[in-house]
Amino acid sequence: MQKTKRYMIRALPGLLAIAAITGCLQPGDPDLPDIPELTVVEFAEPVRQQILAARAQLLEAPRDARRNLRLGKILHAYKLQSPAIRCYQRARVLQPGDYETAYLLGIAQAQTGDDAGATANLRAVIRLQPDYAPARLRLGEVLFKTGELAQAQTLFEDLLAQEPDSAWAHHRLAQVLAALDDAEGAIGNNRRAVELYRDFGPAHYALALAFRNRGDSELAQAHMERYRLQPKQTPPHVDPLLESLDALDISATAHVRRAKRLQARGQPREALLALEQAIKVEPQSIEAHSQLIRLYHRLNDADGVERHYRAVTAIEPNAVMANLEYGTLLAEQGRFADAAAAFEKVLAANPDHSAAHTLLGQAAEELQQQAGAERHYRTALENDPNNRRAGLLLGRLLMLTDRRTEATTHLDRVAQRSDSDQTLYLQRIAQVYREAGEHERAMTLLEQARTQAAAQGQERLLREITQTMTHWRETQ
Amino acid sequence: MKAILIRRGWALSAVVIVLLAGCEGDKATQSVPAPQPGEPFVEVAAASGLVFTHFNGASGAYYQPEVFGPGVALLDYDRDGDLDVYLPQAGMPDPGQSPAQALFPLPAGQPTGDRLFRNELQADGMLRFTDVTDLAGLGHAGYAQGVATGDYDNDGYTDFYVTAFGTNVLYHNQGDGRFIDVTSAAGVDDPRWSTSAAFLDYDRDGDLDLFVANYVHFTVAGNKQCAGGDGTLDYCGPQSYRPVRDRLFRNDGDGRFTDVSDAAGLGVAFGPGLGVTCADYNGDGWQDIYVANDGDDNQLWINQGNGRFENTALMAGVAINAYGKAEASMGVTAGDFDGDGDEDLFMTHLDRETNTLYVNDGTGNFLDATDAHKLGRISLQYTGFGAEWLDFDNDSDLDLFVANGAVRIEESLRGQPFPYQERNQLIRNDGRDGFSDMTEQSGPALALVEVSRGAAFGDLDNDGDIDIVVANNNGPARLLRNTIDGDNHWLTVRLQGTRSNRAGLGARVALLRAGKPPLWRRTHTDGSYLSASDDRVHFGLGAGTDVQAIGVVWPQGTREIWHDIGIDSFITLQEGSGKDWDGNP
């Protein structure tokens, strides 16, 4: 009884919203799917208003194809594919010659597993707008997934005739050829894909397995190493119609996503604006506040960090990223006891948090609490043996306290892992050995780091290592 | 040398004797639904007395463990010849909350805690279960997730290990119908969030070691609020928390285990582990371990034969799918579906991902052959958990059963109290034509729409075909009794190790037939999801009656063969009682 009542109460606003919306519906038009009913009560207010406004505009002119398309796009932007499809279908009936509608409908259908619908609509796009290359790529992907290998092959080949330098088209064609047992054709296309986009992770992976199958273990290993460096890296999709959906998403999550992209592109000020926008949409967004703390920290804006730290801890006192970032800032300011208090908050919620233990260990070292530091480093490694920072710091601490055998074990392990950070760690381990008086070993490691930096095109690091080597040679 | 042959009639007689000896318990009061022609399974849980509803403790806070259990185990704990059922139960994830705060209360009259149901198989083959939890000294009251079974002390009685969000428990079977908690003494506790576990003899010393897959560092205090696109609260994915490393415990042979995770090299790679299955994937005679991780690279730990393992998953082609993508792997099962003598892997994933089939080339290298075998499209709309290769129709090839249930709100169910229900799937092996989903034609038992998680497989009514127990989250356990009726023959083999572990877990069993390739099966209880299955090996024989012999490759590496094998029967093969086997009939 109590449970039923609770659900009635929870569901009530939604039911009211549905009732309010459906109350406005016009009698059904036999040619058109009905305008979808929507429950928007859970959305943040600005998003809710955006959806309701688009729907209200549509209800004013239900046979207006652009208005149907617009509501469809907004719903699609929030991943509400099913109602979006209904709006697109209406727009498609009302304006059959519009390739944008056909394309977005096809995409939404593919996302919901309606392969037949997706195939029909994406084919329509190719008829309506043969130059819109993404349609060929998407249609090829659907056909491949549904086992229509020959048709998929033709599409990808057509696409390559249209865009010979499309790394995606080469990679997708390679997948089809592999499925058709044309291993050499697949290898050729994946090779071209990685020529066009050097860090194309999945293409490197496919090449690694193809060479493995061919018995060429050296090439297989080489491509697997490249995959390991950037496993998730893929070329950007140039798809203006899909990008237009992203622009419609005004949720806090979308703003945070944009901010991360901007940061990755080296545009921190623009990222700040995006994050502040996220807070406007959703003032309680822990993610947005935490990202702001991180960003203000990078920009050396202590006031910004303080402001958002206060905001986020009012929502969630033990927020992980916020406390880690804030504690790090305090440590940089030399306030090690305060920093430790922030890290302890993380452990209050997550006792096994490896990064928090590492940072606590560092703070403890600064506070001359070596035993505590060692304990935290060990706990960090116990929970995550791949925590290289903890391994390095523990190795260094052990070296400093003359426990060289164990220190070496930890440092060797840190040095062994191969990924894009390996060069940096080799450099740091070299420093540890130099501090311990093992100059020869330090130079060997630095040499290794230099080779690695050169191989991976890490120019800045390469210069830095070369300078260090010169300096060490001069001062040895 | 003849096999120890236990004919079907004998097995049933043994059951009858036990029943006459005075078993107590509730009598099933509901009638068993009659199967319709062509429907392979009928659901008989309540009718047979297997009455258990999972309680997930959901209170509206969306604590992640709420949607991950439960599993189920089938084990003959009392050695009366039939499979009993153990069902792990959850509680409140937040110990500060009382069950009264749960959105979905436990049904009136159902005791809290895990339950053990004794199978009191009737002379007419009907199933009847009695809850013997209290008699057996069981009733673990933590937040249980799954179960692994194995006779770790080789005393002939199956023990089991319960994984939990919190403290895990190892129960030792005393042999008198009772179990005792030996976790502390054995040193196999893991306070982290453990999911699937498996007993295996990785060091070939004749006793079973224990591998425990762990999931993520979730804590109630660190609970995150995750929402769908519309802002509705929903359960977080694994990316919201950091993964927890897995554990390998070596059996020291004296009732104690040693944590050898680091020494074995397992610390270097781990993810949010949900499924595990152990087999000799590269054919070198040593048991390897495959771990299915949720949204992260899977691991294939190849046993180096010196106490160490090496993760070869990436180059072996089983870390990520053919598209270079790590999938949300949940359940996993290994079996020789293509009859080429090696273990192929099938694993279940999130909706909008496909379930994935990795075909072994015999050397431990695999090829993602999901689409080629038509297993991709049929799984796109489901979130799969428990799964197993099983020959449900005794036609001699391995089919699939997949237990499904969402972890994110199903759009079509939005607004319902627990909107995660999906239908399970029965998938038939059509040989060269790939696989086909025959759920639609399989009647009401396969039409149930629930939040299924674990599934365990075994011949509960000892009638020569495989039945299934499905463990549902926030719902009743289901027993799908196999009602396939036809002319297909079968053979069920129980192994009895003497130098190897008692149940022969990890042994490879070949059924040799004139003019046909051998059928290879593996003795195992692991795989699926959070669950443990029948440790007997089942062969469907189709119309064939031409069984030449049974060959066994024991975990210790020795090979033996037995001739004069009867069909449509249960046989027990004791290690050392066969002839040396050179691989030929």
Chai-1 contact restraints between the chains, C-beta under 6 A:
chainA,res_idxA,chainB,res_idxB,connection_type,confidence,min_distance_angstrom,max_distance_angstrom,comment,restraint_id
A,K3,B,L103,contact,1.0,0.0,6.0,A-B,restraint_1
A,Y7,B,P417,contact,1.0,0.0,6.0,A-B,restraint_2
A,E42,B,D230,contact,1.0,0.0,6.0,A-B,restraint_3
A,E42,B,G231,contact,1.0,0.0,6.0,A-B,restraint_4
A,E42,B,T232,contact,1.0,0.0,6.0,A-B,restraint_5
A,F43,B,D230,contact,1.0,0.0,6.0,A-B,restraint_6
A,F43,B,G231,contact,1.0,0.0,6.0,A-B,restraint_7
A,A44,B,G231,contact,1.0,0.0,6.0,A-B,restraint_8
A,Y78,B,G229,contact,1.0,0.0,6.0,A-B,restraint_9
A,K79,B,G229,contact,1.0,0.0,6.0,A-B,restraint_10
A,S82,B,E411,contact,1.0,0.0,6.0,A-B,restraint_11
A,G113,B,L380,contact,1.0,0.0,6.0,A-B,restraint_12
A,G113,B,Q381,contact,1.0,0.0,6.0,A-B,restraint_13
A,G201,B,G324,contact,1.0,0.0,6.0,A-B,restraint_14
A,P202,B,G324,contact,1.0,0.0,6.0,A-B,restraint_15
A,Y205,B,G324,contact,1.0,0.0,6.0,A-B,restraint_16
A,L209,B,G317,contact,1.0,0.0,6.0,A-B,restraint_17
A,M224,B,M315,contact,1.0,0.0,6.0,A-B,restraint_18
A,A349,B,T219,contact,1.0,0.0,6.0,A-B,restraint_19
A,A349,B,A221,contact,1.0,0.0,6.0,A-B,restraint_20
A,A349,B,G222,contact,1.0,0.0,6.0,A-B,restraint_21
A,N350,B,H217,contact,1.0,0.0,6.0,A-B,restraint_22
A,N350,B,T219,contact,1.0,0.0,6.0,A-B,restraint_23
A,N350,B,G222,contact,1.0,0.0,6.0,A-B,restraint_24
A,D352,B,H217,contact,1.0,0.0,6.0,A-B,restraint_25
A,P385,B,G267,contact,1.0,0.0,6.0,A-B,restraint_26
